[in-house]
Amino acid sequence: VAKDLGLHIPELSDRRVRILNKGRTQYFALHGKTGHLVTAERIDREQLCRLVEKCMLRCELIVKGQM
């Protein structure tokens, strides 16, 4: 994420970069030392998308300030 946004790792916390998921479960997080997008917990496809062939999880990236 840091590389894709053109930011250095310390800027992620300075700019309060956050990952938001729809719903109550937080599936994704930012790794503080690498700036990588990682899974925050195990994702069970069968539980999330029981009868759907194409399963997608959407999230939003919030960055303080202008890009």
C-alpha positions in Angstrom: 0.0 0.0 0.0 2.8 2.4 0.9 4.5 1.8 -2.4 1.3 2.1 -4.4 0.5 5.4 -2.7 4.0 6.7 -3.1 4.5 7.1 0.6 7.3 6.2 2.9 6.5 3.8 5.8 6.5 6.5 8.6 4.0 8.5 6.5 1.4 5.8 6.9 0.9 6.6 10.6 1.5 10.3 10.1 -1.3 10.5 7.6 -3.5 8.1 9.6 -3.9 5.6 6.8 -6.7 3.2 7.7 -8.4 0.2 6.2 -12.2 0.1 6.5 -14.3 -3.0 5.8 -18.1 -3.0 5.4 -19.6 -4.9 8.2 -18.3 -5.7 11.7 -15.4 -8.0 10.9 -12.1 -6.4 10.1 -10.5 -8.7 7.5 -7.6 -6.6 6.4 -4.9 -4.5 8.2 -1.7 -2.6 7.3 1.5 -4.1 8.5 3.2 -1.2 10.3 6.8 -2.0 9.4 6.4 -2.9 5.7 3.3 -1.0 4.6 1.8 -4.2 3.1 -1.9 -5.0 3.1 -2.3 -8.2 5.2 -5.2 -10.4 6.3 -6.1 -9.5 9.9 -7.7 -12.9 10.5 -8.5 -16.2 8.8 -11.0 -15.7 5.9 -13.5 -18.5 5.4 -14.9 -18.3 1.9 -17.6 -20.9 2.5 -19.0 -18.8 5.4 -18.9 -15.5 3.6 -20.0 -16.5 0.1 -22.0 -19.7 0.6 -23.8 -20.0 -2.8 -22.0 -17.3 -4.7 -19.5 -18.4 -7.4 -17.6 -15.1 -7.4 -16.6 -14.1 -3.9 -15.3 -10.5 -3.3 -14.4 -8.6 -0.1 -14.3 -4.9 -0.5 -12.5 -2.4 1.7 -11.7 1.3 1.7 -8.4 2.9 2.3 -8.7 6.2 4.2 -5.7 8.7 4.0 -5.6 12.0 5.8 -4.6 15.0 3.6 -4.4 15.4 -0.1 -2.7 12.9 -2.4 
